[in-house]
């Protein structure tokens, strides 16, 4: 649950807000005149949100949805291969993976 804090309080306590957010303990909604204006959150939480957003956007793409549907069907039908089989089939080895 976000903590709501005024811009004045946020300015006075900014170092502490950053520390708390960076440690993942809190996220803050900064208000001005009673209206939400900004958010302070830690980098890890930001990355999680961006990844979730990217996945959501990809799921809206009809080509991605079709590919996922086909992939799920392949798994259901047992049309899968191990990592070693994949590497062999597509010519990957230790040397090519280092490049």
HUSUL-V727018 format. One record per residue. N is the residue number from 1. PHI is phi in radians with two decimals (none if undefined). D_FIRST is the distance of its C-alpha to the first C-alpha in Angstrom with 1 decimal. Layout:
N|PHI|D_FIRST + N|PHI|D_FIRST
This chain:
1|none|0.0 + 2|-1.20|3.8 + 3|-1.66|6.6 + 4|-1.69|9.4 + 5|-2.49|12.8 + 6|-1.25|16.3 + 7|-1.05|18.5 + 8|-1.11|20.9 + 9|-1.11|18.5 + 10|-1.08|17.2 + 11|-1.11|20.8 + 12|-1.24|21.8 + 13|-2.08|19.1 + 14|-1.01|18.9 + 15|-1.00|20.2 + 16|-1.17|17.6 + 17|-1.08|14.7 + 18|-1.07|16.4 + 19|-1.04|17.0 + 20|-1.10|13.5 + 21|-1.19|12.3 + 22|-1.09|15.6 + 23|-1.44|15.1 + 24|1.35|11.8 + 25|-1.42|10.2 + 26|-2.63|7.8 + 27|-2.32|7.6 + 28|-2.10|8.9 + 29|-1.82|10.1 + 30|-1.65|13.7 + 31|-1.98|15.6 + 32|-2.35|19.3 + 33|0.97|21.1 + 34|1.39|17.9 + 35|-1.98|17.2 + 36|-1.07|14.6 + 37|-2.14|16.9 + 38|-2.75|15.3 + 39|-2.31|12.5 + 40|-2.04|12.8 + 41|-2.52|11.8 + 42|-1.24|14.0 + 43|-1.08|16.9 + 44|-1.07|16.3 + 45|-1.12|13.0 + 46|-1.03|15.0 + 47|-1.08|17.8 + 48|-1.05|15.9 + 49|-1.09|14.8 + 50|-1.13|18.4 + 51|-1.14|19.9 + 52|-1.07|18.1 + 53|-1.12|19.2 + 54|-1.07|22.7 + 55|-1.10|23.0 + 56|-1.06|22.0 + 57|-1.14|24.6 + 58|-1.12|27.2 + 59|-1.15|26.8 + 60|-1.37|27.8 + 61|-1.31|30.9 + 62|-1.08|33.8 + 63|-1.17|35.6 + 64|-1.16|32.6 + 65|-1.04|32.1 + 66|-1.12|35.9 + 67|-1.13|35.9 + 68|-1.13|33.1 + 69|-1.08|35.0 + 70|-1.13|38.1 + 71|-1.13|36.5 + 72|-1.10|35.2 + 73|-1.12|38.7 + 74|-1.00|40.2 + 75|-1.12|38.1 + 76|-1.02|39.0 + 77|-1.53|42.7 + 78|1.35|42.6 + 79|-1.49|43.3 + 80|-2.32|41.5 + 81|-2.47|42.8 + 82|-1.29|41.9 + 83|-1.07|40.9 + 84|-1.13|44.5 + 85|-1.12|46.0 + 86|-1.07|43.9 + 87|-1.02|45.0 + 88|-1.15|48.6 + 89|-1.11|48.6 + 90|-1.80|47.1 + 91|1.33|48.9 + 92|-1.53|46.2 + 93|-2.59|47.2 + 94|-0.96|46.3 + 95|-1.18|48.3 + 96|-1.21|46.8 + 97|-1.32|43.2 + 98|-1.36|43.9 + 99|-1.24|44.9
